[in-house]
Amino acid sequence: MSEENNSNQEHGDNKPGKKKSPENFPIQEYRLVPADHGHEGYEEDEIDLIELAKTIWDNRKVIYRFVAVGVVLGVLVALLSPKEYVSDATLMPEYSTESMGGGSASSLLQQYGGLIGLSGGTYNSASNAIRVDLYPKIVQSLSFQDKLARQEFYFPDYDTTASIYEYYLEIMSPGVFGYVMQYTVGLPGTIIRAFKAEGETFSTGVSNEDEIVELTKLEMEVIDDLRSRVSASLDEESGVVTVRAQMSDPKLAASVAKYTIDELTEYLVEYRTEKVIRDLEFIEEQLNDARERFREAQLELADFDDSNQGNLTARAQTERQRLQSEYDIAFNLYNTLTQQYEEAKLKVQEETPVFKVLQPVQVPVNDETSGAMVLIVFVMLSGIASIGWIFIRQFLANNPFSSKE
């Protein structure tokens, strides 16, 4: 009975709705674990800055050797490398030629054309100047660079005048480092170019008839080098275009920069005025024909009046009316074409862009390949290389795989 009562009592304690006494809750154990517990294995991977500095200091002689070699190489490169000079100029191009006010030529024609017998005109320039962000692409274009490479310049180092193609392919000597690179690392390319260059002449360049470019491989190499030397850049904030030329002589760099500016402005003027100039030439031809027709009609009418004075027959009156009609048609046509011709000349004037030179081309004084800068670069590279070699050697020494071998 006692066992049954005990079992019933146990089952009765598990009935739902009955509160459990505190003695029935299981005992929970909480343990406080240190924050760095379990990270003992990572202590070996942590970088010890003191140990790192000590390793570098212990191997300072290696760093001295590397830096000494870097100083020698830097001095040699600074003394033997060819000088490079950069000449640049800045332009402020015209962004738009739209008639925004009453001061333009077309607006003056509209206001005062009637006083001189011309119509008010219907021309309003709706075209914008060529996008300024395309200026660098124009300078880098193949046709532009090819025209620049065919232009003759004076090369003071050789006291001769030649094109850039002739200078690079026939006149220029590569220098000490150029010969070293040409007959060591670049020996295979030198041999290949020697075989291909036999019997190879300069190409015709850009054909104006079909706009096909025909260049040799050597000429393309010259243009690739020229593109890195002659360029144009745009300052998006101010809208100023900078033309830059880098050459081996300061006066040559200035001459190339000046020619680039002239060709760029000429290209843009031709681009903007090509259509209106063709319209002007067409109207001028039509105007000349209309002038001759008007003069002939005028003379025929005058001759008829002189030969038929006092003749009032119906046939004579009909003939005179016909001549008068031809005269009126010729005069109206001549007058209309004269007005259109004047308007076309104003179109050419308005479509011609204006470029303001903010900073003119200047002959550079200092070269870009400064000896001090070259020496600093070589010293820094040698120092970085020495530190890298120290840790690589230490890693190989502590590597278990290398010790087993």
C-alpha positions in Angstrom: 0.0 0.0 0.0 2.7 2.3 0.9 4.4 1.7 -2.5 1.2 2.3 -4.3 0.5 5.5 -2.4 4.0 6.6 -3.2 3.6 5.9 -6.9 0.2 7.6 -7.0 1.7 10.5 -5.2 4.4 10.7 -7.8 1.9 10.5 -10.6 -0.3 13.0 -9.0 2.6 15.5 -8.8 2.9 15.4 -12.7 -0.7 16.3 -13.3 -1.2 19.5 -15.4 -2.1 22.6 -13.5 -0.3 21.6 -10.4 2.5 23.9 -9.3 5.9 22.3 -8.8 7.8 22.9 -5.6 11.2 24.5 -5.8 12.7 21.2 -4.8 11.5 19.7 -8.1 13.6 22.1 -10.4 16.9 20.6 -11.7 20.0 22.3 -10.4 21.7 24.4 -13.1 25.5 25.0 -13.0 27.1 28.2 -14.4 30.8 28.4 -15.0 32.8 31.6 -15.6 35.3 31.1 -18.5 38.1 33.7 -19.1 37.8 35.7 -22.2 41.1 34.5 -23.6 40.1 30.8 -23.0 40.5 28.7 -26.2 42.7 31.2 -28.0 46.0 29.8 -26.9 46.6 28.4 -30.3 46.4 31.9 -31.9 49.2 33.3 -29.8 51.8 31.8 -32.1 50.2 33.6 -35.2 50.2 37.0 -33.7 52.8 39.4 -35.1 55.3 40.5 -32.5 56.4 44.0 -33.5 59.4 44.0 -31.2 60.6 40.7 -32.6 60.0 42.0 -36.1 62.1 45.1 -35.4 64.8 43.0 -33.7 65.0 40.8 -36.8 65.4 43.8 -39.1 68.0 45.3 -36.8 70.0 42.0 -36.7 70.1 41.9 -40.5 70.9 45.6 -41.0 74.0 44.7 -42.9 71.8 43.1 -45.6 69.8 46.3 -45.8 73.0 48.3 -46.1 74.2 46.2 -49.0 70.9 46.4 -50.9 70.7 50.2 -50.4 74.3 50.6 -51.6 73.5 48.7 -54.8 70.3 50.8 -55.2 72.4 54.0 -54.8 74.9 52.9 -57.5 72.1 51.9 -59.9 70.2 55.1 -59.2 73.2 57.2 -60.0 73.9 55.3 -63.2 70.3 55.6 -64.4 70.2 59.3 -63.5 73.4 60.0 -65.4 72.9 57.8 -68.4 69.2 58.0 -69.0 68.0 60.4 -71.7 66.5 63.7 -70.6 62.8 64.3 -71.1 61.2 67.7 -71.3 57.5 68.5 -71.1 55.8 71.5 -72.6 52.2 72.2 -72.2 49.6 74.9 -72.8 46.0 75.5 -71.8 43.0 76.5 -73.9 39.6 77.7 -73.1 37.3 76.5 -75.9 33.9 77.9 -76.9 31.1 75.8 -75.6 28.2 77.1 -77.7 27.5 79.5 -80.6 23.8 79.6 -80.2 22.2 83.1 -80.7 21.3 83.9 -77.1 21.1 87.7 -77.5 20.8 90.6 -79.8 24.6 91.0 -80.4 25.1 88.2 -82.9 25.5 88.7 -86.7 22.2 87.0 -87.6 20.2 89.1 -85.1 21.7 92.3 -86.5 20.7 91.1 -90.0 17.2 90.5 -88.7 17.0 94.0 -87.1 18.7 96.1 -89.8 18.6 94.0 -92.9 15.6 95.8 -94.3 17.4 99.2 -94.2 19.9 97.9 -96.8 17.5 96.0 -98.9 18.1 92.6 -97.3 15.5 90.4 -95.7 15.5 89.9 -92.0 16.9 86.4 -92.4 15.7 83.2 -90.9 19.0 81.7 -89.7 19.3 80.8 -86.0 22.4 78.8 -85.0 21.1 75.7 -83.3 24.4 73.8 -83.3 26.7 73.5 -80.3 30.4 73.5 -80.3 31.9 70.0 -80.5 31.9 68.3 -77.1 34.9 69.3 -75.1 35.4 65.9 -73.7 36.1 64.7 -77.2 39.2 66.9 -77.6 41.5 64.3 -76.0 40.1 61.6 -78.3 40.8 63.8 -81.3 44.4 64.2 -80.3 44.8 60.5 -79.7 43.1 59.5 -83.0 45.1 57.7 -85.6 44.7 60.3 -88.3 45.7 63.1 -86.0 48.8 61.3 -84.7 49.8 60.2 -88.2 49.6 63.7 -89.5 51.7 64.9 -86.5 54.3 62.1 -87.2 54.7 63.2 -90.8 55.2 66.9 -89.8 58.9 68.0 -90.0 60.5 69.4 -86.9 64.0 70.6 -86.1 66.0 68.2 -83.8 68.8 70.1 -82.1 70.6 67.0 -80.8 71.3 65.9 -84.4 71.1 69.4 -86.1 68.7 68.2 -88.7 65.1 68.8 -89.8 63.0 65.6 -90.3 59.6 64.1 -89.6 59.0 62.2 -86.4 58.8 59.0 -88.5 62.3 59.6 -89.9 63.7 60.6 -86.6 62.6 57.5 -84.8 63.2 55.0 -87.6 66.4 56.4 -89.2 68.1 59.1 -87.1 67.6 58.5 -83.4 70.2 56.5 -81.5 68.7 54.5 -78.5 71.4 55.5 -76.0 73.3 53.4 -73.5 70.3 51.8 -71.8 68.5 51.6 -75.1 71.3 49.5 -76.5 71.5 47.3 -73.4 67.7 46.6 -73.6 67.8 46.2 -77.4 70.5 43.5 -77.3 69.5 41.7 -74.1 65.8 41.5 -73.3 64.7 42.9 -76.6 67.1 40.9 -78.8 64.4 38.6 -80.3 62.3 41.6 -81.3 65.4 43.4 -82.7 66.2 40.4 -84.9 62.5 40.2 -86.2 62.4 43.9 -86.9 65.7 43.7 -88.8 64.3 41.1 -91.2 61.0 42.9 -91.6 62.5 46.3 -92.1 64.5 45.2 -95.2 63.0 46.9 -98.2 60.2 48.5 -96.1 59.4 52.1 -97.0 57.2 54.7 -95.5 53.5 54.3 -96.1 51.1 56.7 -97.7 49.2 57.3 -94.4 45.6 58.5 -94.5 43.8 58.6 -97.8 41.5 61.5 -98.2 39.4 59.8 -100.8 38.2 56.8 -98.7 39.6 57.6 -95.3 41.6 54.4 -95.2 44.8 54.4 -93.1 47.8 52.4 -94.5 50.7 52.2 -92.0 53.5 49.8 -91.5 54.2 48.0 -88.3 57.2 50.2 -87.5 55.1 53.3 -88.1 52.4 52.0 -85.7 55.1 51.5 -83.1 56.1 55.1 -83.5 52.5 56.3 -83.2 52.1 54.2 -80.0 55.1 55.9 -78.5 53.9 59.3 -79.8 50.5 58.8 -78.2 52.2 58.5 -74.8 54.1 61.7 -75.4 51.5 64.0 -77.0 48.1 64.2 -75.4 45.3 66.5 -74.4 43.4 66.4 -71.1 40.2 68.1 -69.9 39.6 69.7 -66.5 35.9 68.9 -66.0 35.5 71.6 -63.3 36.8 74.5 -65.2 36.4 73.2 -68.8 40.0 74.1 -69.6 41.8 71.8 -72.1 45.5 71.2 -71.5 47.8 70.1 -74.4 51.0 68.3 -73.4 54.1 67.3 -75.3 57.1 65.3 -74.0 60.3 65.2 -76.0 64.0 64.8 -75.6 64.7 68.5 -76.2 63.0 71.5 -74.7 62.6 73.5 -77.9 61.4 70.4 -79.7 58.7 69.8 -77.0 57.5 73.4 -77.4 57.3 73.1 -81.2 55.4 69.8 -81.0 53.0 71.3 -78.5 52.4 74.4 -80.6 51.8 72.3 -83.7 49.3 70.1 -81.8 47.4 73.2 -80.7 47.3 74.6 -84.2 46.1 71.4 -85.7 43.5 70.8 -83.0 42.0 74.3 -83.5 42.1 73.9 -87.3 40.4 70.5 -87.1 37.7 71.9 -84.8 37.1 75.0 -87.1 36.9 72.8 -90.1 34.5 70.5 -88.3 32.2 73.3 -87.3 32.3 75.3 -90.6 32.4 72.5 -93.2 28.6 72.4 -93.8 28.1 76.2 -93.9 31.1 76.7 -96.1 29.8 74.2 -98.6 26.4 76.0 -98.5 28.2 79.3 -99.1 30.1 77.9 -102.1 26.9 76.5 -103.6 25.0 79.8 -103.1 27.9 81.7 -104.6 27.8 79.6 -107.7 24.0 80.1 -108.0 24.4 83.8 -107.4 26.9 84.1 -110.3 24.5 82.3 -112.7 21.6 84.5 -111.5 23.7 87.6 -112.0 24.5 86.7 -115.6 20.9 85.8 -116.3 19.8 89.1 -114.8 22.3 91.1 -117.0 21.2 89.3 -120.1 17.5 89.9 -119.4 18.3 93.5 -118.6 20.2 94.0 -121.9 17.5 92.3 -124.0 14.8 94.5 -122.5 17.0 97.7 -123.1 17.7 96.6 -126.7 14.0 96.0 -127.4 13.1 99.4 -126.1 15.8 101.1 -128.2 14.7 99.4 -131.4 11.0 99.8 -130.9 10.6 103.4 -129.9 7.2 104.7 -130.9 6.1 101.2 -132.1 2.8 100.6 -130.2 1.6 97.5 -132.0 0.0 94.7 -130.1 2.8 92.3 -131.1 5.5 94.7 -129.8 3.6 95.2 -126.5 3.3 91.4 -126.1 7.0 91.0 -126.8 7.9 93.7 -124.3 5.7 92.1 -121.6 7.5 88.8 -122.1 10.9 90.5 -121.8 9.7 92.4 -118.8 8.5 89.2 -117.1 11.9 87.5 -117.7 13.6 90.6 -116.3 11.4 90.6 -113.2 12.1 86.8 -112.6 15.8 87.3 -113.1 15.9 90.3 -110.8 13.9 88.5 -108.0 16.1 85.4 -108.2 19.2 87.5 -108.2 17.9 89.6 -105.2 16.9 86.5 -103.3 20.3 84.7 -103.8 22.1 87.9 -102.8 20.2 87.9 -99.5 21.0 84.2 -99.0 24.6 84.7 -99.8 24.9 87.4 -97.1 23.2 85.2 -94.6 25.5 82.3 -95.5 28.5 84.5 -94.8 27.1 85.3 -91.5 26.6 81.6 -90.8 30.3 81.0 -91.4 31.2 83.8 -89.1 28.9 82.5 -86.3 29.9 78.8 -86.7 33.6 79.6 -86.5 34.6 78.6 -82.9 36.9 80.8 -80.8 39.7 79.5 -78.7 41.3 81.5 -76.0 44.8 80.6 -75.0 45.1 80.9 -71.3 48.6 79.7 -71.0 50.8 79.9 -74.1 53.4 77.3 -75.1 56.6 77.7 -73.1 60.0 76.2 -73.6 60.5 74.0 -70.5 63.5 74.7 -68.3 63.6 71.6 -66.1 63.6 68.1 -67.3 61.1 65.5 -66.0 63.7 62.8 -65.3 65.2 64.5 -62.2 68.3 62.8 -60.9 67.4 63.2 -57.3 64.0 61.7 -57.8 65.4 58.7 -59.7 68.0 58.2 -56.9 65.2 58.3 -54.2 63.1 55.8 -56.1 66.0 53.3 -56.4 66.9 53.7 -52.7 63.3 53.1 -51.6 63.0 50.0 -53.9 66.2 48.6 -52.7 65.2 49.1 -49.1 61.9 47.3 -49.7 63.6 44.5 -51.5 66.1 44.0 -48.7 63.4 43.7 -46.0 61.5 41.3 -48.2 64.6 39.2 -48.7 65.3 39.1 -44.9 61.9 37.6 -44.2 61.9 35.3 -47.1 65.2 33.9 -46.0 63.9 33.5 -42.4 60.8 31.8 -43.6 62.8 29.3 -45.7 65.1 28.6 -42.7 62.1 27.9 -40.3 60.1 26.0 -42.9 59.9 22.3 -41.7 59.7 21.0 -45.2 62.9 22.7 -46.2 64.6 21.3 -43.0 63.5 17.8 -43.8 64.9 18.0 -47.3 
